[in-house]
Amino acid sequence: MDLQKAIIVILISVLVICLSWALITTIKLRHLVKREKNYYPSGPILAKGINVTGFGDTSHPGIENVLDLRLDVASPAKVNQPVFEIAAAIRLSDEDILELSSLENTLTGKGIAIQRNNLGLLRFRIRAIARDCKPEVIEEDVIIQMGKPTEPIYFQFKAHESNGISIIVNAYQVERKETLVASVRTYVEIALSEHNQIAPALSRKELDQKLLTKNQLYEWLNSVFSFSELEDLCFRLGINWDDVTGGSDKKKKIRELIYWFDRGNDLDTLSAAILRLRPKLLN
């Protein structure tokens, strides 16, 4: 009888231990599932204006992978005009390095990304920062589609003056709460010709002191600006060069451009634009 009681007590103890272990395991599993859901959102949504490129392998759905990748950044070594471009692409480490004939310098930064194959997509945010340029910061969202080749995206900046521009390009994985995955610093030498230098905006006092008459405007535009530079001036002022009548006759074009601003009672805008591009005329 005592033996039977002992066996019953042992069985009950084992049962209690098993139930306790099952309860603890269930709680742990729920905690892990909750943490995983917080760590991996439901997945990126394709939105209008987002660049879609791709890489990867989806042969084992549901398995979490750590991907070795690169951030490739191509840039010009030297430019002689204010506006220039750089290109960036996110690629797997074993893919070809980004090479563009128009952008001779390519630098790479290594990184890793967390990928769940059942998602099939990865979303990155690429941020380019160029101080002393306009704009200083540009961001683009890129959705990487598994199994498809990646393509570069382009960033356009405008330099204010001749200088060496340091540009930092960072890539963040959006699914990982914008964790930085790779970074590249590149350098572009800006060597603007004198007529491409962009002087700081004039103060109201300086502008009033140098406000030009129509005759002065005509003489300056005819003597200081070439035909192609006049076209560039119109572009800066938001005017379609072809809308300014006069054909290939430079003097007719200049007269029509002056009349254009005079009709709008806005000759001071034309004066200010000339003096920004030719700051030495202030002297």
C-alpha positions in Angstrom: 0.0 0.0 0.0 2.8 2.4 0.9 4.5 1.5 -2.4 1.4 2.4 -4.4 1.1 5.7 -2.6 4.7 6.4 -3.4 4.2 5.6 -7.0 1.2 7.9 -7.2 3.1 10.8 -5.5 6.0 10.3 -8.0 3.6 10.3 -11.0 1.8 13.4 -9.8 5.2 15.2 -9.2 6.3 14.2 -12.8 3.0 15.5 -14.2 3.4 18.8 -12.3 6.9 19.2 -13.6 5.9 18.5 -17.2 3.0 21.0 -16.9 5.2 23.6 -15.5 7.8 23.1 -18.2 5.1 23.3 -20.9 3.8 26.5 -19.4 7.2 28.1 -19.2 8.0 27.1 -22.8 4.7 28.6 -24.0 5.4 31.9 -22.3 9.0 32.0 -23.8 7.7 31.2 -27.2 5.1 34.0 -27.0 7.7 36.4 -25.9 10.0 35.4 -28.8 7.2 35.7 -31.3 6.2 39.2 -30.0 9.8 40.3 -30.1 10.2 39.1 -33.6 7.1 40.9 -34.8 8.5 44.1 -33.3 11.8 43.6 -34.9 10.5 42.6 -38.3 7.5 44.7 -39.4 5.0 43.3 -41.8 7.1 44.2 -44.8 7.6 47.2 -47.1 4.9 48.5 -49.3 5.7 49.6 -52.8 4.9 53.3 -53.0 4.8 55.7 -55.9 8.2 57.3 -56.6 10.2 54.6 -54.9 13.0 53.0 -56.8 12.7 49.2 -57.2 15.8 47.1 -57.8 16.8 43.7 -56.4 19.1 40.9 -55.4 19.0 37.7 -53.4 17.8 34.1 -53.3 14.3 33.0 -52.2 14.9 29.2 -52.4 14.4 28.7 -48.7 11.3 30.6 -47.7 11.0 31.5 -44.0 14.7 31.2 -43.2 16.4 34.3 -41.8 19.6 35.2 -43.6 22.5 37.6 -42.9 23.4 39.1 -46.3 26.9 40.5 -47.0 26.4 43.6 -49.1 28.1 46.7 -50.4 27.2 50.3 -50.9 28.9 51.5 -54.1 29.2 55.2 -54.7 30.4 56.6 -58.1 31.3 60.3 -58.4 33.3 62.6 -60.7 36.9 63.4 -59.6 36.6 67.0 -60.8 33.9 69.2 -62.3 34.1 72.7 -63.8 30.4 73.6 -63.6 28.1 74.1 -60.5 25.7 71.2 -61.1 27.1 67.6 -60.7 25.8 64.1 -60.0 26.8 61.1 -58.0 25.4 57.6 -58.1 24.8 55.0 -55.4 23.8 51.3 -55.5 23.3 48.6 -52.9 24.7 45.3 -54.1 25.6 41.9 -52.7 29.3 41.5 -51.9 29.9 39.1 -54.8 28.2 41.3 -57.4 30.1 43.5 -59.8 31.3 46.9 -58.5 29.3 49.9 -59.9 31.2 51.3 -62.9 29.9 54.3 -64.8 31.8 55.9 -67.7 30.6 59.4 -66.7 31.6 59.0 -63.0 35.2 57.8 -62.9 35.6 57.4 -59.1 34.0 54.5 -57.4 34.3 53.8 -53.6 32.6 51.0 -51.7 31.5 50.4 -48.1 30.8 47.0 -46.7 27.9 46.1 -44.6 25.3 43.5 -43.7 21.5 43.3 -43.9 19.0 40.9 -42.2 16.7 39.2 -44.7 13.8 36.9 -44.3 13.3 35.1 -47.5 9.5 34.8 -47.2 9.3 38.6 -47.5 11.2 38.7 -50.8 11.9 42.4 -50.5 14.2 44.6 -48.5 13.8 48.3 -48.1 16.7 50.7 -47.7 17.0 54.5 -47.3 20.1 56.1 -48.9 21.1 59.5 -47.7 23.6 61.7 -49.4 25.1 64.7 -47.5 27.1 67.4 -49.3 27.9 70.5 -47.3 28.3 73.8 -49.1 26.0 72.5 -51.8 22.3 72.9 -52.6 20.6 70.9 -51.4 22.8 69.7 -48.6 20.9 66.5 -47.9 19.0 64.2 -50.3 17.3 61.0 -49.4 15.9 58.2 -51.6 14.1 55.0 -50.6 15.1 51.9 -52.5 13.2 48.6 -52.4 15.4 45.6 -53.2 13.6 42.8 -54.9 15.1 39.3 -54.5 16.6 37.7 -57.5 16.8 40.9 -59.6 19.9 43.0 -60.5 20.3 46.3 -58.7 20.5 49.6 -60.5 22.1 52.8 -59.4 20.2 55.9 -58.2 21.4 59.4 -58.8 21.8 62.4 -56.6 22.2 65.9 -58.1 23.9 68.7 -56.2 24.8 72.3 -57.0 28.1 73.8 -55.7 28.3 77.4 -54.7 32.0 78.0 -55.4 35.3 76.4 -56.3 36.1 74.1 -53.4 36.7 70.5 -52.4 33.4 68.9 -51.6 33.3 66.0 -49.1 30.1 63.9 -49.7 28.9 61.3 -47.2 26.5 58.6 -48.4 24.8 56.3 -45.8 22.5 53.3 -46.3 19.9 52.4 -43.7 17.8 49.3 -43.6 14.2 50.4 -42.9 13.0 47.1 -41.6 15.6 47.3 -38.8 14.4 50.6 -37.6 16.7 52.5 -40.0 19.9 50.8 -38.8 23.0 52.0 -40.5 24.3 49.2 -42.7 27.0 50.9 -44.8 28.7 54.2 -45.3 30.9 55.8 -47.9 32.8 59.2 -48.0 33.8 60.5 -51.4 35.4 63.7 -52.5 34.7 65.9 -55.5 36.9 68.8 -56.6 34.9 71.8 -57.8 36.9 74.1 -60.1 34.4 76.7 -61.5 35.4 79.2 -64.1 35.0 82.8 -63.1 31.6 83.3 -64.8 30.2 80.2 -63.1 31.0 81.4 -59.6 27.8 82.1 -57.7 28.2 85.2 -55.5 26.2 85.6 -52.3 22.9 87.4 -52.8 23.2 91.1 -52.7 21.9 93.2 -49.9 19.1 95.6 -50.6 21.5 98.5 -50.1 24.1 97.1 -52.5 21.4 96.4 -55.1 20.0 99.9 -54.9 23.5 101.4 -55.3 24.1 99.3 -58.4 20.6 99.2 -59.9 21.2 99.4 -63.7 19.4 101.4 -66.3 18.2 99.7 -69.5 21.2 101.1 -71.4 23.7 99.9 -68.8 22.0 96.4 -68.8 22.4 96.3 -72.6 26.0 97.3 -72.5 26.9 94.8 -69.8 25.0 91.9 -71.3 26.6 92.6 -74.7 30.1 93.0 -73.5 30.4 90.6 -70.5 28.2 87.7 -71.5 28.7 85.3 -74.5 25.8 84.0 -76.4 25.8 80.7 -74.5 26.2 82.5 -71.2 23.1 84.5 -71.9 21.2 81.3 -72.4 22.5 80.1 -69.1 21.4 83.4 -67.5 17.9 82.9 -68.8 17.9 79.3 -67.4 18.9 80.7 -63.9 16.0 83.2 -64.2 13.5 80.5 -65.1 13.1 81.8 -68.7 13.0 79.5 -71.8 15.7 80.8 -74.0 13.8 79.9 -77.1 10.9 82.2 -76.0 13.2 85.2 -76.2 12.8 86.4 -79.8 15.8 87.4 -81.9 17.0 84.1 -83.3 20.8 83.9 -83.5 21.3 87.7 -83.3 22.8 88.3 -79.9 22.0 92.0 -79.8 18.3 91.4 -80.7 18.2 88.7 -78.0 19.6 91.1 -75.4 17.1 93.8 -76.3 14.2 91.4 -76.1 15.4 90.1 -72.7 15.5 93.6 -71.3 12.1 94.4 -72.7 10.8 91.1 -71.1 11.8 92.3 -67.6 10.8 95.9 -68.3 7.3 94.9 -69.3 7.0 93.2 -65.9 8.5 96.2 -64.1 11.2 93.8 -62.8 14.5 95.1 -64.1 16.0 94.9 -60.6 15.7 91.1 -60.8 17.8 91.1 -64.0 20.3 93.5 -62.4 20.7 91.3 -59.4 21.2 88.2 -61.5 23.9 89.9 -63.5 25.7 91.1 -60.4 25.6 87.7 -58.7 27.2 86.1 -61.8 29.7 89.0 -62.3 30.4 90.2 -58.7 33.5 92.1 -59.9 31.1 94.5 -61.6 30.3 95.8 -58.1 33.7 97.4 -57.9 
